[in-house]
Amino acid sequence: AKTSLHYFDLIAGLANKEITDGELIIRFRNIKARIKEIASEKWRMLVTEESFKRLVNLTKLADRQQDEAGLYTDILLFSLLNCGMDISAIAKLQYEDIHKYSPACQIIAERHISSKRKYVFPLEQSRKTPRQIEKTLSEKLSQLLGARNIMIIGNIQECIRSYWAYAALKCGVLPEMIIKALGHSPIGLPILAICSERKEAVSAEQKQLLSDSVTDLFIGNPPNWYAMRLRPGIKFDRLKERIADCKNEIVTPELFYPCQEIAKKLD
């Protein structure tokens, strides 16, 4: 804490020589005051790089997990890809809502969607109360992280948000945007309390940008556009037929192909 304050004093001293904006000078003073107010133990991050790496290893293998492990890994990943989304809200997700989310989230949902129920994730929503479901989610996700030696910080929801905030920092997201998205400093990164807490909510566009910023970090094979060259003699319709034949074995990719044939000049 003392070292950080010393460096800030040096930066503030350089800035004071160039800054003529009185409001900006006041902001420097306010930040310095907050640095002094923060207890020294808050400078120690509770999220560790080792636990974060284990978490990333878990989420990147989400599509290979089976049964219960696969279900709760996907719920964890879905939350991480949506700025630490409430697990109770994830439990309420219905098939008709999925189009509002990113392609990566839609792929996660497709692994669990069934025509026999309206909810995306099978959590016995019709037989359990919301409180019971949330309790089960907390227990199962805690077990999932504990089994992989991933540090659990606070309750499971704050834990997820702390790891999301850590990932966002690694991806270059400004700390003040993290605070704005969460509404408070995450328990695993208490030093972010130095930023002013934002009362206004992030816009839908800002939230999507924040979500997209960490996607590639948490998933092993992020969806992207790739150019594909067809083999000689193979038509696009034949490609679609072959993919349809394998629909039970692979995730159907999104394809784009010119719909209008190019006319050829004949002699």
N, C-alpha and C positions, 0 to 999 in steps of 0.2 A: 504493500500500500504506500509506503514512504517513497519507494523508487518511482512508482507511477505518478505520485504527486509532484516529485522533483522534475520528472520529464514534462509534466503538464505545465509547470511553472516556466520552464524554458520555452515551450511552444507559445504560451500566453505572452511571455516577454517579447518574443519575436513578433507576434501578431500585433501587440500594442503599438509597435513602431510604425506599422503600416495601416492599421485599421482606423478609419475615421467615423465609422458607423457606431454611434453610441449604443444602439440596441444590441449590436453584436458583442460589444465590450461587456455589457451587462450579462449576456449569456455566458461568456467566459467566466465571469465571477460566480454566477449561479452554479456552473458545473464544478468549479473548484470547491464551492461550499458543500456540494453533494458528495464529492470525493472525501472530504474531511468527515462528513457525517457517517459514511458507511463504515461499519465495524470491520476490523481487519480480517476476521474469519470469512467475511463475505467475498473476499478476493480469491478465495480458493474455490475453484469449480468442483462441483460434486460429480458432474459427468466426466468420466475418464476416457481417454483415447482408446484404451484397451477394451472397455465395455462397448464403446461405440463401434469399434471394428467387429466385435462379436455380433452386435445387432445387425450391422450391414451384411455380414456373412449369412445371417438367418434370413433376412428379407430377400436377398438375391437368390436364395434357393426356395422361395415361397412356392413357386409353381411345381416343385418336385416333392413337396410335403404331402403326406397322405392322411386321410381320415381327420381326427380331431386336431392333430398338429397342423395340418394344412388349413383347416377352418380358422383357427385362432391366429395363425401366422398371417393369413390374408386380411383378417380384421385389423390386426396391428399395422400391417402395411398400408391398408386403406386409410387409416387414421394418419399415418406419417406422410402420406402423399397429399393430405388435405389440411395441412397446418395444425396437426394434432386434433383432428375432428373428434368430438365427443363420442365415446364408444356407445353411449345410449342412443345417439342419433343414428349411428351405423346400424344398430340393431333394428331400427325402424325403417330402414331403406327398403323401398319397394322397386320392383322391376321397372315400373314406369318412370322412376326418378333417375335411373342410371344415365340416361342420355345427357344429363346436365354435367356429368363429370368427364374427366380427361380420358383419352383412349386407354391409358395404362390402368386407370381405375375400372373402366368397362371390361377389360380383359380379366381383372381380378373377379369382378362380379359374375362373369360368364362361367367361371369355374364352379359356381354354387347355385345359380338360378335354376329353378325347377318349375314346370308348368303346374305342379300340384300345390303351390303356395304362392302368395303374393309378395312375401318378403324375400329379399336377396339371400340373406344368410340364414341357414336353418338353426334357429335358437329357440324353437318351441314357443314362438311369440303368442300363439293362440291359447296356450295352456299355462303360461306363466305371466305374472305381473311384471311391469317394467322394473320394479325394484328387484325382483328375483333375477331377472335377466341381467341387470347391471351387476348384481352380486356375483353371478356365475361368470360373467365376462372378466371381472376384476380378479377373481380367483384363478381362472384358467390362464389369463394373460400373465399373471404373476408367476404361475407355475412354469409357463413357457419360457419366460426370461430367466427364472431361477435355474432351470434345468441346463441352460446354456451359459451359466455364470455371468449373466448380464446384470449389472447393478440396478436395483430398483430404488428409485429416488422418490420418496413421498408416496402418495397413492398412485395407482396405475395410470390415471389420466394425466396427472402432473408429470409423471415419469415420461410418458410418451411425448408430451409437449417439450420437456427439457431436451430430449434427444432430437426432436425436430428442430428446436432452436439452435442446438449445437451444429446440426447438419446445415442449417441455413447460414450460419456464420462461416462455415467452411466453404460454402458456395458463393460467398461474397455479399450476402444480404446485409443491408445496414442494420445495426442493432435497434435503431429507433423503429424500423419497419417491423422487426420481430415483436417489439413491445406493442406496437399498434395492432398487429394481428392477434396477439394473445390477450391484450388488455392489461397485462401485468408482466413483471419479470419472472421467468420460469424458475422454479425452485432449484433446479440443477445448475443454473447459471445466475446466482444471486447478484453478481457484479453488474448485470444489465440494469439493475435498479438505478444506476447512475444516469440512465436515460429518462427523460420525462415520460411518464405513463400517458398514453393517448386514450382519451375517452371516446373519440369518434371511431366508428368501425371502418375497417378497410372496405374499399369498393370491390365489386365482383371481379373487375379486371385486375386490380392489385392482388387480390387473393389468388387468382389463377396464375399470375406471374410468380408469386411466392411458391405456390404448389409446384409449378413447372421447374423452378430453380433447383429443387432437391430430388426430382424424379430419377434422373440418371444415377444419382448416388445410391439410391435404395433398391433399384431393380437391376437385375443382371442383363436383361435384354430389352432395353427400352424400345417402344415402337417408333420407327422412323420410316421415311420414304426411301426406297432403294430402286435403282434401275435394274430391270431384268431383261436379258436378251433371250428371246425364244430360239429354240433349236431350229435348224433348217427344216422346212416342211411342216412345222407345228403351227397351227392357227390358235388365236386367242380363245375361240370357243372350245377347242380341245383342252386347253389349259384349265378353263373353268369346269369342264366335265370331270377332269382328273381330280381337281380339288374337291369337287362335290362327292366323288367316290371315297375320298379320305376324310370326310367331315367328322367321322367318329374317332379319328386317330390324331387329327391335328387341329389347331386353332385356325379357322378360316381367315386368311389375310385380306385386308382391304386392297382392292386393285383399281388401277386407273388405266384406261386404254382409249385411244381416240376412237370415237364412235363413227366417224365419217371416213369412208375409204378414200384413198388418194387416187384420183383418176390418172390413167396412163395414156399418153399419146401414142396411138398406133399408126404406123405407116400404111 
